[in-house]
Amino acid sequence: MTRSPFRTSWRRRAQSATALAVAVLLAAACTGGDADGGTADGGFAGTIRLGAALSETGVFAAPSADARQGYDTWARWVNEEYGGIRIGESRYRVEIVYRDDESDPDMAAARIRELIDNDEVDYLLGPYSSTLTAPASAEAEASDVILMAGNGAADSLYGRSFRSLFTPATIASDYTRSSIEMLASQGARTAVVAHEDTPFATSVAQGALRHLEANGIEVLTATSYPRGVDSVDGLMGELAALEPDVFVGGGHYDDAVLFVRSARDLGFRPDAMLITAGPSNPQLIDDLGADVDGVLGPTQWEPAMSYEGAYFGTAADYASYYESLWGAPPVYQAASATAAALALHLAIELAGSRDADEVRTALGTLDVDTFYGPIRFDDRGVNVAKPMGTVQVQDGQIVVVAPSEAATGTLVFPAG
C-alpha cells in the first residue's frame, strides 16, 4: 500500500498544522473575512454537518456521555484550534447534531434516519455499543452515508460487506489477546469464560476462546447470560466450583460491577480476573474500591501510551486538552470517539472533497499515526494497525501492563 502524505514526522506536521491554523485566523481578523477561501463568518467557507445517535437515556447513557465528549473534543479542536477542515483552498467549520437513541436498537435506526432525512447531515458518527451500531450502520449503508463507529467493535458488524462503516478501534475478537498471551507466559493453565449474550460480548468471548486455545490454556467451561440481568451469583458460583486459574468476563461496565461484587461475596479468587469492559475506567475503582484490585482489562487507549501524531500531539497531550474542556481525564471510549471523528476529518482533507465516494476511497488509503495509535483500514473498514492494550488495577491505580512498548508497570500474578 502506498503511504499517505499524513505519515510524516510529528513535529513537522504539528508545526505545519498550527502555522496554517494561525494564518487562517490572523488573515480573517485582518481582512474581516474571506481568508483562505473563507467568509466573514469566522473565516469559514461553510459548515460540514455530522450526526450522531447517542444514548442520553437508558442502559448506555453513561458511556454514551463519554463518547459524546470525545466527539465534541474533536469538534472544539477543529473549529477553535485547527482552523476548520480544509478542502481545496477553503476551510469549513464542523457541527455535530445529536439525537437520543434511548439505548434501544429500533430507536437507533429511527434516529439515524431522522439525521439523514430531516437534519441532512453529511456524515455520521456511531453510537455507543455494537448493539446500537448494527442498526445504525444498516440505515447509513442504505443511504450511502459514511458512518465512523467510535465505539462499535463487534466482529459481526464488519462481516456484512458494508462500504460505509469504519472504526479506528481494535475489533472485539482481539480484545483479550495481549492479556491472555501475558497470562499464559506467567503459568496460567485453566480458564472459564462468561459473557453477556450481545454482539460485542459474544465477539469478545469467541476471540478469547481462540486465544486461550492458541496459548495452551484449557477452557473448563464457557457460558452466556441474557442482557440486562441484575445478578450473576448463580453463574459465578458454578464457575468458582471449577477452581480456574483465570476468569474471563465479557460484557459492558455494569457487567464488570456484577462480576467483581459476586466474586467478592462468594469468595471466588482466581489467579486472574480478566473483564472486557470496566477496569480501564476510574469509575470502577470509585464504585468498588479495593475489591477491584488486581483485576485486568483490555483498553483501546490510555494517556500513558507512547502514541503521538500531528493532530492533538501525544496521548498525554490529548488527555490534557480533553481534561481542560471537561474537568476530568478521558476514558478510552472518549478517545475512541475523538479518533473516529479525526479519521473522518483526515479522509475528507485527503480526498479534497465532501463526496462520499471520494472520502470512502480516501479512508481506504489513509495511513496515519495519531494520539490514539496508528490508523489503517482494511477492506472491512477495520483498523488493522493498532494493537489492544491491557491494564491492571494495582493499589487503586490503573496500570498499563501490555503491550510491552506501552507498559507503565508489570503484571501482578497471581493477583489474589
C-alpha positions as CSV (number, residue, x, y, z in Angstrom):
1,M,0.0,0.0,0.0
2,T,1.3,3.5,-0.9
3,R,1.8,5.5,2.2
4,S,-0.4,8.6,2.7
5,P,1.2,12.0,2.9
6,F,-0.1,12.1,6.5
7,R,2.6,9.7,7.7
8,T,5.4,12.3,8.2
9,S,7.2,13.4,11.3
10,W,5.1,14.6,14.2
11,R,6.9,17.8,14.7
12,R,6.8,18.9,11.1
13,R,3.1,18.1,10.8
14,A,2.3,19.7,14.1
15,Q,4.2,22.9,13.2
16,S,2.5,23.0,9.8
17,A,-1.0,22.4,11.1
18,T,-0.5,25.1,13.8
19,A,1.0,27.6,11.5
20,L,-1.8,27.1,8.9
21,A,-4.5,27.5,11.5
22,V,-2.9,30.6,12.9
23,A,-2.5,32.1,9.4
24,V,-6.2,31.5,8.7
25,L,-7.3,33.1,11.9
26,L,-5.0,36.1,11.5
27,A,-6.0,36.7,7.9
28,A,-9.6,36.6,8.8
29,A,-9.0,39.1,11.7
30,C,-7.1,41.5,9.5
31,T,-9.4,41.4,6.4
32,G,-12.8,41.0,8.1
33,G,-13.2,37.6,6.3
34,D,-12.5,35.8,3.1
35,A,-9.3,34.4,4.5
36,D,-8.1,31.3,2.7
37,G,-11.3,30.8,0.8
38,G,-13.4,31.7,3.8
39,T,-16.2,34.2,4.5
40,A,-16.8,37.0,7.0
41,D,-18.3,34.3,9.3
42,G,-15.1,33.5,11.2
43,G,-13.1,32.8,8.1
44,F,-15.1,29.6,7.3
45,A,-16.4,28.9,3.8
46,G,-19.3,26.8,5.1
47,T,-20.3,24.1,7.6
48,I,-19.8,20.3,7.4
49,R,-22.6,18.8,9.4
50,L,-22.2,15.4,11.2
51,G,-24.9,13.5,13.0
52,A,-24.7,11.0,15.9
53,A,-27.4,8.9,17.6
54,L,-26.2,8.6,21.2
55,S,-27.9,7.3,24.4
56,E,-28.9,10.2,26.6
57,T,-31.2,7.8,28.5
58,G,-31.2,4.0,29.1
59,V,-28.5,1.5,30.0
60,F,-25.9,3.0,27.7
61,A,-26.3,6.6,28.9
62,A,-23.1,6.8,31.0
63,P,-20.6,5.5,28.4
64,S,-22.5,7.5,25.7
65,A,-21.8,10.6,27.6
66,D,-18.1,9.8,27.4
67,A,-18.4,9.2,23.6
68,R,-20.2,12.5,23.2
69,Q,-17.5,14.4,25.0
70,G,-15.0,12.6,22.7
71,Y,-16.8,13.8,19.6
72,D,-17.2,17.3,21.0
73,T,-13.5,17.4,21.9
74,W,-12.7,16.9,18.2
75,A,-15.2,19.5,17.1
76,R,-14.0,22.1,19.5
77,W,-10.4,21.4,18.5
78,V,-11.2,21.6,14.8
79,N,-13.1,24.8,15.0
80,E,-11.1,26.6,17.6
81,E,-7.5,25.3,17.4
82,Y,-7.0,23.7,13.9
83,G,-9.0,26.3,11.9
84,G,-11.6,24.1,10.3
85,I,-11.5,21.2,7.9
86,R,-9.5,22.1,4.7
87,I,-11.0,21.3,1.3
88,G,-9.0,22.8,-1.5
89,E,-8.3,26.4,-0.6
90,S,-11.2,26.7,1.8
91,R,-11.8,25.8,5.4
92,Y,-15.1,24.6,6.9
93,R,-16.3,24.6,10.5
94,V,-17.9,21.4,11.8
95,E,-21.2,20.9,13.6
96,I,-22.5,17.8,15.3
97,V,-26.2,17.1,15.6
98,Y,-27.2,14.7,18.3
99,R,-30.3,12.6,18.8
100,D,-31.2,10.3,21.7
101,D,-31.4,6.7,20.7
102,E,-32.7,5.8,24.2
103,S,-30.3,2.7,24.3
104,D,-32.8,1.0,22.0
105,P,-31.8,-0.7,18.7
106,D,-35.0,0.3,16.9
107,M,-34.8,3.8,18.1
108,A,-31.1,4.0,17.0
109,A,-32.2,3.1,13.5
110,A,-35.0,5.7,13.6
111,R,-32.7,8.4,14.9
112,I,-30.2,7.8,12.1
113,R,-33.0,8.0,9.6
114,E,-34.0,11.4,11.1
115,L,-30.5,12.6,11.0
116,I,-30.2,11.7,7.3
117,D,-33.6,12.8,6.1
118,N,-34.5,15.7,8.4
119,D,-31.2,17.1,9.6
120,E,-29.5,16.4,6.2
121,V,-26.1,15.5,7.8
122,D,-23.1,15.0,5.6
123,Y,-21.6,12.1,7.6
124,L,-22.5,10.0,10.7
125,L,-20.6,9.2,13.9
126,G,-21.5,6.0,15.6
127,P,-23.5,5.3,18.8
128,Y,-22.1,3.6,21.9
129,S,-22.1,-0.2,21.7
130,S,-22.2,-2.7,18.9
131,T,-25.8,-3.5,19.8
132,L,-26.8,0.0,18.6
133,T,-24.1,0.4,15.9
134,A,-25.6,-2.6,14.0
135,P,-29.0,-1.0,13.1
136,A,-27.5,2.5,12.9
137,S,-24.9,1.3,10.3
138,A,-27.6,-0.5,8.3
139,E,-29.5,2.7,7.9
140,A,-26.4,4.5,6.9
141,E,-25.4,1.9,4.4
142,A,-28.9,2.0,2.8
143,S,-28.5,5.8,2.3
144,D,-24.8,5.6,1.2
145,V,-23.8,7.8,4.2
146,I,-20.4,7.1,5.8
147,L,-20.7,6.1,9.5
148,M,-17.5,6.2,11.5
149,A,-18.0,4.0,14.6
150,G,-16.2,5.3,17.7
151,N,-17.5,2.6,20.0
152,G,-18.8,-0.4,18.0
153,A,-16.2,-3.2,17.8
154,A,-18.1,-6.5,17.4
155,D,-16.7,-8.6,14.6
156,S,-20.2,-9.2,13.2
157,L,-20.5,-5.6,12.3
158,Y,-17.7,-5.8,9.8
159,G,-18.6,-9.1,8.2
160,R,-21.5,-7.7,6.2
161,S,-19.6,-6.3,3.3
162,F,-20.7,-2.7,4.1
163,R,-19.0,0.1,2.2
164,S,-19.8,2.9,4.6
165,L,-18.9,1.6,8.0
166,F,-15.4,2.2,9.5
167,T,-13.9,2.0,13.0
168,P,-10.5,3.1,14.3
169,A,-10.8,0.7,17.2
170,T,-9.4,-2.8,17.6
171,I,-12.2,-5.2,16.9
172,A,-13.7,-7.3,19.7
173,S,-12.2,-10.7,18.9
174,D,-8.8,-9.3,19.7
175,Y,-9.7,-7.5,23.0
176,T,-8.2,-10.3,25.2
177,R,-5.2,-11.3,23.0
178,S,-2.4,-9.4,24.8
179,S,-3.9,-10.3,28.2
180,I,-4.1,-14.0,27.5
181,E,-0.7,-14.2,26.0
182,M,0.8,-12.5,29.1
183,L,-1.2,-14.8,31.5
184,A,0.0,-17.9,29.6
185,S,3.6,-16.7,29.9
186,Q,3.1,-16.4,33.7
187,G,1.9,-20.0,34.0
188,A,-1.9,-19.8,33.7
189,R,-3.3,-23.2,32.6
190,T,-7.1,-23.2,33.0
191,A,-9.8,-20.7,32.4
192,V,-13.6,-20.2,32.4
193,V,-15.5,-17.7,30.2
194,A,-18.8,-16.0,30.9
195,H,-20.3,-13.4,28.6
196,E,-23.4,-11.3,28.1
197,D,-25.5,-12.5,25.1
198,T,-24.9,-9.4,23.0
199,P,-22.9,-9.0,19.7
200,F,-19.9,-7.2,21.3
201,A,-19.6,-9.6,24.3
202,T,-20.1,-12.6,22.1
203,S,-17.4,-11.5,19.7
204,V,-15.0,-10.9,22.7
205,A,-15.8,-14.3,24.1
206,Q,-15.3,-16.1,20.8
207,G,-11.9,-14.3,20.4
208,A,-11.0,-15.2,24.0
209,L,-11.7,-18.9,23.4
210,R,-9.5,-18.8,20.3
211,H,-6.6,-17.0,22.1
212,L,-6.9,-19.3,25.1
213,E,-6.6,-22.4,22.9
214,A,-3.7,-20.9,20.9
215,N,-1.8,-20.2,24.2
216,G,-2.3,-23.7,25.7
217,I,-4.8,-22.6,28.4
218,E,-7.6,-25.2,28.9
219,V,-11.1,-23.8,28.8
220,L,-13.1,-25.6,31.6
221,T,-16.4,-24.1,30.5
222,A,-17.9,-21.2,28.5
223,T,-21.3,-19.8,29.1
224,S,-23.6,-16.9,28.3
225,Y,-26.3,-15.0,30.1
226,P,-29.1,-12.6,29.0
227,R,-28.6,-8.9,28.6
228,G,-29.7,-6.7,31.5
229,V,-29.5,-9.2,34.3
230,D,-29.2,-7.8,37.8
231,S,-27.3,-10.7,39.4
232,V,-24.7,-13.3,38.2
233,D,-24.4,-15.0,41.6
234,G,-25.7,-18.4,40.4
235,L,-23.4,-18.4,37.4
236,M,-20.4,-17.3,39.3
237,G,-21.0,-20.0,41.9
238,E,-20.9,-22.6,39.3
239,L,-17.7,-21.2,37.8
240,A,-16.0,-20.9,41.2
241,A,-16.5,-24.6,41.8
242,L,-14.3,-25.4,38.8
243,E,-11.4,-23.5,40.5
244,P,-9.9,-22.0,37.3
245,D,-6.7,-20.1,37.2
246,V,-8.4,-17.4,35.0
247,F,-11.9,-15.9,34.9
248,V,-12.8,-14.1,31.6
249,G,-15.9,-12.0,31.7
250,G,-17.4,-10.3,28.6
251,G,-19.9,-7.5,28.8
252,H,-20.1,-3.8,29.5
253,Y,-19.5,-1.6,32.6
254,D,-22.5,-2.9,34.6
255,D,-21.3,-6.5,34.0
256,A,-17.9,-5.7,35.4
257,V,-19.6,-4.4,38.6
258,L,-21.7,-7.6,38.9
259,F,-18.7,-9.9,38.3
260,V,-16.5,-8.3,40.9
261,R,-19.2,-7.9,43.6
262,S,-20.3,-11.5,43.1
263,A,-16.8,-12.9,43.2
264,R,-16.2,-11.0,46.4
265,D,-19.4,-12.2,48.0
266,L,-18.7,-15.8,47.0
267,G,-15.0,-15.7,48.0
268,F,-14.1,-16.6,44.4
269,R,-10.4,-15.6,44.0
270,P,-8.9,-16.9,40.7
271,D,-5.3,-16.1,40.0
272,A,-6.5,-13.5,37.4
273,M,-9.9,-11.9,36.6
274,L,-10.0,-10.5,33.1
275,I,-13.0,-8.4,32.4
276,T,-13.5,-6.9,29.0
277,A,-15.1,-3.5,30.0
278,G,-14.7,-1.6,33.2
279,P,-11.1,-1.9,34.6
280,S,-9.8,0.9,32.4
281,N,-12.5,3.3,33.8
282,P,-11.6,5.1,37.1
283,Q,-15.3,5.0,37.9
284,L,-15.0,1.2,38.6
285,I,-12.4,2.0,41.3
286,D,-14.7,4.6,42.8
287,D,-17.6,2.2,42.8
288,L,-15.8,-0.9,44.0
289,G,-12.8,0.2,45.9
290,A,-10.2,-2.4,46.9
291,D,-12.5,-5.2,45.5
292,V,-11.3,-4.3,42.0
293,D,-7.6,-4.5,42.9
294,G,-5.7,-6.9,40.7
295,V,-8.5,-7.1,38.0
296,L,-7.3,-7.0,34.4
297,G,-9.0,-5.4,31.4
298,P,-8.4,-4.6,27.8
299,T,-8.0,-1.0,26.8
300,Q,-8.2,0.6,23.4
301,W,-6.1,3.5,24.7
302,E,-4.6,5.1,27.8
303,P,-3.0,8.5,28.3
304,A,0.3,6.9,29.3
305,M,0.7,5.1,26.0
306,S,3.5,6.3,23.7
307,Y,1.3,7.1,20.7
308,E,1.7,10.5,19.0
309,G,0.7,12.3,15.8
310,A,0.4,15.6,14.1
311,Y,-3.1,16.1,15.4
312,F,-3.5,16.6,19.2
313,G,0.1,15.6,19.7
314,T,0.9,12.7,22.1
315,A,-1.6,10.6,24.0
316,A,-0.8,12.7,27.1
317,D,-1.3,15.9,25.2
318,Y,-4.7,14.8,24.1
319,A,-5.6,13.8,27.7
320,S,-4.5,17.2,28.9
321,Y,-6.6,19.0,26.2
322,Y,-9.6,16.9,27.0
323,E,-9.4,17.5,30.7
324,S,-9.1,21.2,30.1
325,L,-12.5,21.1,28.4
326,W,-14.4,18.6,30.7
327,G,-12.6,18.8,34.1
328,A,-11.8,15.1,34.1
329,P,-9.4,12.8,32.2
330,P,-10.7,10.8,29.3
331,V,-11.5,7.1,29.3
332,Y,-10.8,5.1,26.2
333,Q,-14.4,5.4,25.0
334,A,-13.9,9.1,24.7
335,A,-10.6,8.8,23.0
336,S,-12.0,6.3,20.5
337,A,-14.8,8.7,19.7
338,T,-12.3,11.5,19.1
339,A,-10.1,9.2,16.9
340,A,-13.2,8.2,14.8
341,A,-14.0,11.8,14.1
342,L,-10.4,12.6,13.4
343,A,-10.0,9.8,10.9
344,L,-13.1,11.0,9.0
345,H,-11.7,14.6,9.1
346,L,-8.3,13.5,7.7
347,A,-10.0,11.4,4.9
348,I,-12.1,14.5,3.8
349,E,-8.9,16.5,3.6
350,L,-7.1,13.7,1.8
351,A,-9.9,13.4,-0.7
352,G,-10.1,17.2,-1.1
353,S,-13.9,16.7,-1.4
354,R,-17.1,16.1,0.5
355,D,-18.3,13.5,-2.0
356,A,-19.0,10.2,-0.2
357,D,-17.3,8.0,-2.8
358,E,-14.1,10.1,-2.8
359,V,-14.0,10.2,1.0
360,R,-14.6,6.5,1.2
361,T,-11.7,5.9,-1.2
362,A,-9.5,8.2,0.9
363,L,-10.4,6.2,4.0
364,G,-9.2,3.1,2.2
365,T,-5.8,4.7,1.7
366,L,-5.4,6.5,5.0
367,D,-2.2,5.5,6.9
368,V,-1.6,7.8,9.8
369,D,-0.1,7.9,13.3
370,T,-2.3,9.6,15.9
371,F,-2.5,10.2,19.6
372,Y,-4.8,7.1,19.6
373,G,-2.3,4.9,17.8
374,P,-1.8,4.1,14.1
375,I,-4.9,4.0,11.8
376,R,-5.0,2.0,8.6
377,F,-8.3,0.5,7.4
378,D,-8.7,-2.9,5.7
379,D,-11.5,-3.8,3.2
380,R,-13.9,-4.4,6.1
381,G,-13.4,-0.9,7.4
382,V,-11.5,-2.2,10.4
383,N,-8.3,-0.5,11.7
384,V,-5.7,-3.3,11.4
385,A,-2.7,-1.2,12.6
386,K,-3.4,-0.7,16.3
387,P,-2.8,-3.4,18.9
388,M,-5.0,-3.8,22.0
389,G,-3.6,-2.8,25.4
390,T,-4.1,-4.4,28.8
391,V,-4.4,-2.6,32.2
392,Q,-4.4,-3.9,35.7
393,V,-5.8,-2.2,38.8
394,Q,-2.9,-2.0,41.3
395,D,-3.4,-0.3,44.7
396,G,-6.2,1.8,43.3
397,Q,-4.3,2.8,40.2
398,I,-4.8,1.8,36.6
399,V,-1.5,0.5,35.3
400,V,-0.8,-0.4,31.6
401,V,0.9,-3.8,31.6
402,A,0.8,-4.7,27.9
403,P,2.0,-4.4,25.2
404,S,5.5,-4.0,26.5
405,E,6.3,-0.9,24.4
406,A,3.3,0.9,26.1
407,A,3.6,-0.6,29.6
408,T,3.9,1.6,32.6
409,G,4.2,-1.3,35.1
410,T,4.4,-5.1,35.4
411,L,1.7,-7.7,35.8
412,V,0.9,-8.9,39.3
413,F,0.2,-12.6,39.0
414,P,-1.4,-14.3,40.9
415,A,-3.4,-11.2,41.8
416,G,-5.1,-12.7,44.8
